Amino acid sequence: MKFLLPQGIGDSIWALHKIRSVAKAYNEEVIYVFLNCNDPNNYIQCRALEFVKRFKFVVNASMMPVSIHPEDWHDGDGHYVYISDGWKEAYGHKIFTMMPNGPLERGVKLADWLPEYPIDWGTPKEFLFTEQEEKFADTILKENGPYCTFYLGPLDGNLGMGHNRGQLWTPEEWLELGKFCQEKLGLKVMVLGADYDVPYYEFMVEPNFDKFPQEPWLNMLGQTEIGDTFALVKRSRFTISYQSGIGIFSSYLGIPTGIFWRARGSSINPEVYISFEESMASGWVRPDMIESGKHMPLIYGRNKVDYVMEQIEKRGW
């Protein structure tokens, strides 16, 4: 059975939670996944391809150059509009589309999206790590001691367009949080991300280290592939993250995670009003993570660094 999913890591893992339930309903056992893109050679758009292939129940995954938005790609209430879930014809394929983003962005919980198909909360734990990746992460932990992980986000997402547009959470707050983690909690700080996340760290964070003197961070930006990245996350004490696949999958790995969204009514786009329901910050989370206090939903501009530090201590992370 062929499926079309959104291209992101977080987007695709949301859909994978129900993909086998859909296949089972149609008496299908073999699952092929397509991820949407504009350009199948664009490595940013293909960032989740290797991730999806790490799940044994996915027989194969590839990119499909097709839009997941209709011509009217947003509505007047600040939401993106997606193609509908269900059967479609695309590039000669009869394919079942799964678009969890639309309901989540409107405040629907992941378990309540496509309610006729049961959710399998255990799906993320089926991500296959290689022996080499496990050894790599074990070595980093042994050499450096306990650490927490930060995902700072890309430059544009913190400046011009994205959930932290306008720097509602500042580089100084990252550094104050890092100093707290080192001095109060006795942890190293590891910063993770892709090549395109390097400029924000180099241009906005590093130049401010003298304001909050501390040990250098373990800078893994652009240095790890997907398996190494999540092997490092899996050994982290906790993760604090710009909304992203790193923060989302950190939570699914059972790691205490604080993840930021933008406040409802405050657009992530300076030209077009795009604003998600704030409940999306936790609507996709495994219930036991919320009940145990291991998930911390955060809103840019409202939850400042003092709140985050207080909550980390209060929750015993």
N, C-alpha and C positions, 0 to 999 in steps of 0.2 A: 504494500500500500504506500502511495506516495503522498508526502505532506509538504506544504509550504509554510515556513515559519519566518518570523522577523529575524533580521541579521545579527542582532546583538547577543552577547553572552547571557545577560539577564533575561532578555526577551525570549531566547530559545529555551533556556532552562525552565521558564514558566510553562511554556507549551509542552515540554517533555514530561512534565508532571502528569499530563493526561493523555499523551499520545498513544500509549499502549491500550488504554481504556477505549479510545476511539477505534483503534485497529481491531480489538477484540469484538467490538460491537458489529463489525463487518466481517467477522470470521477471517481476519487477516493476521498473519504472524510475521511476515517480512516487512520491515519498515525502512523506507528510503526517505531521506530528508533533503529538501531544497531550502536554502536561505536566500531571501530576496537581496538584490543589489542593483545598482545602476551600471557598475563596471566590475566584472568578475576578476579583473586584474588589480583592483584597488585593495591593497592589503588591509586598510582600515575597515572597509566594508566586509572583508573576508575574515575579520578577527575571531569570529566564533566558529569557523569551519572546523578547525582542529579540535576545538572544545566538544562539539557535537559528536565528532567521530570517536571520542573517548568512551562513549556509552555502548556497551556490547550489544544492546538490542537494536541499535542503528546499524543496518547493514552497510549503508553508504550515505555520504552526504556530499552535496555539491552546491554551487551557487547558481541562481537563476536570475537573469536580468529582467526583473519585472517589478513594477511598483506595487506596494501594499496600500497605497492611498488612491482614492478616486480623484477625479479632477478637482472637485471641491474638497481639498485636503484638511480643512479645519471648519469648525462651526462657529456660530456667534457667541458661544458660551465658553470659549477658550480651550476646547478639546480638539485634538487631532481626530480625523475621520479615517477609518481603516476599511479595507474591503471586508466583506462579511465572512464569518467562519462557515466552513462547509465545502461542498464539492464545486470545483471550477475546472475549466479547460484552459491550460496555459502551455504554450509552446509544444503542442501535440500531446500533452500529458493530461490525463484525468487525475486531478490532485485535490487533496483535502486541505484547505487552508485553516490555520489555527492562529488567531490574532488576540492573545490575551491582553495586550496593551490597552486597547480601547476600553474594555470594562474596568481594568485596574485604574486607569487614569480618571475614570468617572466614579470611583469609590466602591466598585464591586470587588469582593474578596476573590482571590484566585480559586478557592474551593467552590465558589458559587458561579464562576464562569463555566459555561457549558455544563450545567448541573446534572444532565443526564449521564455524564461520564464521570465515574469516580476518580478522585485524585489519589496519587500515590506519593505521599510525602517522603518516602524512602528513596525516590529516584536519584537525587543528587549524590547520595552515598555510593552509587554504582559507577561514578566517574573512575576510570581506570588510570592509576598512576603507574609509571614504569619503575622498575627496581632502581634504575639510575637516578630518577627524579627523587625517590625516597632517600637514597644515600646522599644526594646533593644537599637536600634540605636538612638531613641529620647532621651533616658536616658543618653547615652554616650555624646551626643551633649549638653544636658542641664548641665551635670556635668563638662564638660571640656571647653565649649565654642567653637567658630568656629575653624575648623582645615582643614589642607590639608592632602592628603594621598600620601605616597610613597610606591611603590613596588620595592624593591631592586634587586630581583631575587635570584636564588640559588647560592651556592658557586661555583659549577663547571661552571655555565653559566657566571660567572664573572672571572674565572681563566683559566680553561683548555679547555672547549668546549662550545661555545655559542656566542651570539651576543656581549657580552662584554669580550670575551676571551682576556686575557692579561691586564685586567683592564684599558681599554681606558678611562673609566669614573671611578674615584677612590673613595674609601671610604671618603677621605677628601672632595671631591666635594659634596657628599651627605650631609656631615656635614656642609659645608659652605652654601649649599642651605637651610638646615634646620635652621641654624642661621638667614639667611636672612628672611625666612618665619616667624620666631618668632619675630625678632626685627623690621623688616621693615613693615611687613604686619599684625602683631598682631595675628598670627595664631598659634595654636598648630600643632605639626607634629605627624601624626599617621602612623605607619608602619604596613602594612598588608601582609599576605602571609600564606603559609601552613607550616607544620612541617619541610619540606625539605628546606624551606627558612631561617630557624633559624640560621644555622651555619654561613652563610655569615654575618649576622648582629652581632652575638656574637663574631666571630673570627676576623672580618675585620673592622667593623664599631664601635662597642662599645669601643674597646681599644683606639680609636682615639678621643674620646669626649673631652679629655683635651686640644686638639689642637684648638677646636672651642667651648669654654664653652657656654652652653645654657641649657635651661630647658630640663629635660628628655623627650624623645619622648614617645608617647602613643604606647606601644609595644603590638600589637594584634597578633603577629606572632604565628600561630599554635593554636590560641584560638577561632577561629570562623569557623562555617560551612559556606557553600556557600551562604545561604540566609542572614545570619548576615553580612557576608563580604560585599555583594553588598548593603545591607541596609546602612552600614556605608559609603560606597563609594558614595551612592546617596545623602548623607548629607554633603559631602566634598566640600570645596571651589574649589579645583582642585586636579588633580592627576598627579604625575610624575612617570613614570613606565618603567622598563625594559620591552621589548616586551613580552606580556603575555595576558592571558585571563582577568586579572584584569584591565590592561590598555585599552584593546579593549572594554570590556563591560562598563568601565567607560565612554568612549566616546559615546557609544550607549545610555547610560542613560542621555546624555546631559550635563555631567560634563566636564568642560574645562580640557583637557588632553594633556600632553606632553608624547610621547612614543618613545623609542629608537629602532633603527635598526642598523645593522652594514653596513659599506660602501661597495658598490659594488667593487669587486676585492679583498676584504679582507675576507678570509675564516673563517667561524664560526667553522670549524673543522680543527685541526692542521695536520691531516693525509690525508684528502681527500678535494679537493677544492669544497666547498659549499658556494655560495654567491648569495644573492637575489638582484633583482633590487631595487634600492633605492625608487622608486615610490611606492613600497609596503607599505612604512611607512604611506601612506595616501590613497592608492588605495581602501581600504575597508571602508572608512569613509563616513558617511552620508554627502551629499553635503552642507547642511546648517551649519554643524559644521565647515567646512572649510571656508565658506563664512563669518561666524560671528567671525572668529578668535579664536574659542574655541578648535580647534585642532592644536597642535604644533608637526609636524613631526620632529624627532631628529635623528641625525646620530652620533654614537659613534666615538670619536676621532676628530670630526669636530666641533660639538656643545658643547662647554665647559660650565662650570657653570656660567661664566659671561654672556654668551649668553642667557642661560635659565632664569637667574634672570632678565635680561633686557627685555626679551620677556614677562615674567609674568607681569611686570609692564606696559609695552607698551600695552598689550592686556587687561589690566584692570581686571585681574583675582583676 
